[in-house]
């Protein structure tokens, strides 16, 4: 069973999107270099610096499945059934959609009985590879439940002022992160990874 990691591009003040779900300039680093990185869906590629490309490929190389919330699923229409990272995804939702145009792809799996079940399903699909949990409510739930091993942040030098936080609905007292194991500065972004420290008892 692989590790569970949350990952997202985040503003300096801790947001992953505006209130209207627009990410603003948080993804500018996706076009900050000249190394083409091909994705599994549209847009077909983006262009990173060599440093960011190496980090990205290392992350993707370990990934086996994603856990996302219903809001992100609805905003993207489930990426038309094919996530850009090319892995299956588990959608945590109160109610699975009865009819979805891209259900035939078999890449989307809907879980309605909580974050523990969603992560467990993702781990089943991922096998020995890592599971990534999208930022926002589901990341906060996973972190609070003690399911997350690492927090990965692509820190972008912008300030959004308000919006959707990286972690939603999480008690700060229940979470403790260790010193960063990765700090990689690049153009328009700094990649960082923090281990989640487990509390005894």
C-alpha positions as CSV (number, residue, x, y, z in Angstrom):
1,X,0.0,0.0,0.0
2,X,1.4,3.3,-1.1
3,X,1.5,6.6,0.8
4,X,-1.4,9.1,0.9
5,X,-0.5,12.7,0.0
6,X,-2.4,15.9,-0.4
7,X,-1.1,18.2,-3.2
8,X,-2.1,21.5,-4.7
9,X,-1.0,24.9,-6.0
10,X,-1.5,27.4,-3.2
11,X,-1.3,31.2,-2.8
12,X,0.9,32.8,-0.2
13,X,-2.1,33.3,2.0
14,X,-3.3,29.7,1.8
15,X,-5.9,29.6,-0.9
16,X,-6.3,27.2,-3.8
17,X,-8.9,29.1,-5.7
18,X,-11.1,32.2,-5.5
19,X,-14.6,31.9,-4.1
20,X,-16.0,31.5,-7.7
21,X,-13.6,28.6,-8.1
22,X,-11.3,30.5,-10.5
23,X,-7.7,29.7,-9.7
24,X,-6.5,33.0,-10.9
25,X,-2.7,33.0,-11.5
26,X,-2.0,29.9,-9.4
27,X,-1.2,27.8,-12.4
28,X,1.1,30.3,-14.2
29,X,4.0,28.0,-13.3
30,X,2.5,25.5,-15.7
31,X,3.8,27.7,-18.6
32,X,6.9,29.1,-17.0
33,X,9.4,27.0,-18.9
34,X,10.2,25.2,-22.1
35,X,10.0,21.6,-21.1
36,X,6.9,20.1,-22.6
37,X,5.0,17.8,-20.3
38,X,2.3,15.8,-22.0
39,X,-1.0,15.0,-20.2
40,X,-3.6,12.4,-20.6
41,X,-6.4,14.8,-21.6
42,X,-7.0,18.4,-22.7
43,X,-5.1,20.6,-22.5
44,X,-2.7,18.1,-24.0
45,X,0.5,19.6,-22.6
46,X,2.0,22.4,-20.6
47,X,5.6,23.8,-20.3
48,X,7.6,23.7,-17.1
49,X,11.1,24.7,-16.1
50,X,13.5,21.7,-16.0
51,X,13.4,21.8,-12.2
52,X,9.6,21.7,-12.0
53,X,9.5,19.1,-14.7
54,X,11.7,16.8,-12.8
55,X,9.7,17.3,-9.6
56,X,6.4,16.8,-11.5
57,X,7.6,13.6,-13.2
58,X,8.8,12.1,-9.9
59,X,5.4,12.9,-8.3
60,X,3.4,11.5,-11.2
61,X,5.6,8.4,-11.4
62,X,4.5,7.3,-7.9
63,X,0.8,8.1,-8.4
64,X,-1.8,5.4,-8.7
65,X,-5.2,7.1,-7.9
66,X,-6.8,10.5,-6.8
67,X,-9.5,11.3,-4.3
68,X,-11.5,14.4,-5.2
69,X,-14.6,16.1,-3.9
70,X,-17.9,16.5,-5.7
71,X,-17.3,20.2,-6.2
72,X,-14.2,19.7,-8.2
73,X,-15.8,16.8,-10.1
74,X,-18.7,19.0,-11.1
75,X,-16.5,22.0,-12.1
76,X,-14.4,19.8,-14.4
77,X,-17.3,17.5,-15.5
78,X,-15.0,14.8,-14.2
79,X,-12.4,15.7,-16.8
80,X,-14.6,14.0,-19.4
81,X,-13.7,10.7,-17.7
82,X,-9.9,11.0,-18.2
83,X,-7.9,12.9,-15.6
84,X,-4.9,14.8,-17.0
85,X,-2.7,12.7,-14.7
86,X,-3.8,9.6,-16.4
87,X,-5.0,7.7,-13.2
88,X,-8.4,6.7,-11.9
89,X,-10.1,8.9,-9.4
90,X,-12.5,8.4,-6.5
91,X,-15.2,11.1,-6.0
92,X,-16.4,11.6,-2.4
93,X,-20.0,12.7,-2.7
94,X,-23.3,12.5,-0.8
95,X,-25.0,11.1,-3.9
96,X,-23.5,9.6,-7.0
97,X,-24.7,11.0,-10.3
98,X,-27.4,8.8,-11.8
99,X,-26.4,9.7,-15.4
100,X,-23.0,11.0,-16.4
101,X,-22.0,11.1,-20.0
102,X,-18.5,9.8,-19.4
103,X,-19.2,6.9,-17.0
104,X,-18.3,4.4,-19.7
105,X,-14.6,5.2,-19.3
106,X,-14.5,3.4,-15.9
107,X,-12.0,5.8,-14.5
108,X,-14.4,7.5,-12.0
109,X,-15.5,5.7,-8.8
110,X,-18.1,7.3,-6.5
111,X,-18.0,6.8,-2.7
112,X,-20.9,8.0,-0.5
113,X,-19.9,6.7,3.0
114,X,-17.1,9.0,4.1
115,X,-13.5,10.0,3.6
116,X,-12.1,6.7,5.2
117,X,-14.0,4.7,2.6
118,X,-13.0,7.0,-0.2
119,X,-9.3,6.7,0.7
120,X,-9.6,2.9,1.1
121,X,-11.1,2.6,-2.3
122,X,-8.4,4.7,-3.8
123,X,-5.7,2.6,-2.1
124,X,-7.4,-0.5,-3.5
125,X,-7.2,1.0,-7.0
126,X,-3.6,2.3,-6.6
127,X,-2.1,-0.9,-5.2
128,X,1.4,-0.2,-4.2
129,X,1.4,3.3,-5.7
130,X,0.6,6.6,-4.0
131,X,-2.9,8.1,-3.5
132,X,-3.3,11.9,-3.9
133,X,-6.1,13.8,-2.1
134,X,-7.3,17.0,-3.7
135,X,-7.0,20.2,-1.6
136,X,-10.1,21.6,0.1
137,X,-12.8,19.9,2.1
138,X,-11.7,16.4,1.3
139,X,-8.0,17.2,2.2
140,X,-9.1,18.6,5.5
141,X,-11.2,15.6,6.3
142,X,-8.4,13.2,5.3
143,X,-5.9,15.1,7.4
144,X,-8.2,15.3,10.4
145,X,-8.9,11.5,10.2
146,X,-5.2,10.7,10.3
147,X,-5.1,9.3,6.7
148,X,-2.5,11.6,5.2
149,X,1.2,10.8,5.2
150,X,2.5,13.9,3.4
151,X,1.4,17.4,2.5
152,X,2.8,18.7,-0.8
153,X,2.4,22.3,-1.7
154,X,3.3,24.1,-4.9
155,X,3.6,27.6,-3.3
156,X,2.9,30.4,-5.8
157,X,3.9,34.0,-5.2
158,X,0.4,35.5,-5.4
159,X,-2.1,36.7,-2.8
160,X,-5.8,35.9,-3.4
161,X,-7.1,37.6,-0.3
162,X,-10.0,35.1,0.1
163,X,-11.4,32.0,-1.4
164,X,-11.1,28.2,-0.9
165,X,-8.4,27.2,1.5
166,X,-6.0,24.4,1.0
167,X,-7.4,22.7,4.1
168,X,-11.1,23.2,4.9
169,X,-12.8,22.3,8.2
170,X,-9.7,21.1,10.0
171,X,-8.8,21.7,13.6
172,X,-5.3,23.2,13.7
173,X,-4.7,21.6,17.1
174,X,-5.2,18.1,15.6
175,X,-2.5,18.5,13.0
176,X,1.3,18.6,13.2
177,X,3.7,18.7,10.3
178,X,7.4,17.9,10.4
179,X,10.2,19.8,8.8
180,X,10.0,19.8,5.0
181,X,11.6,16.9,3.2
182,X,11.5,18.8,-0.2
183,X,12.0,22.5,-0.9
184,X,12.6,23.2,-4.6
185,X,12.5,26.8,-5.8
186,X,11.6,27.3,-9.4
187,X,10.1,30.0,-11.7
188,X,6.7,31.2,-10.3
189,X,6.6,28.4,-7.7
190,X,8.3,26.7,-4.8
191,X,7.7,23.0,-4.4
192,X,7.5,21.8,-0.8
193,X,6.7,18.5,0.9
194,X,6.0,18.1,4.6
195,X,5.6,14.8,6.5
196,X,2.6,14.5,8.8
197,X,3.6,13.6,12.3
198,X,1.5,10.9,13.9
199,X,0.5,11.5,17.5
200,X,1.0,8.7,20.0
201,X,-2.2,7.1,21.4
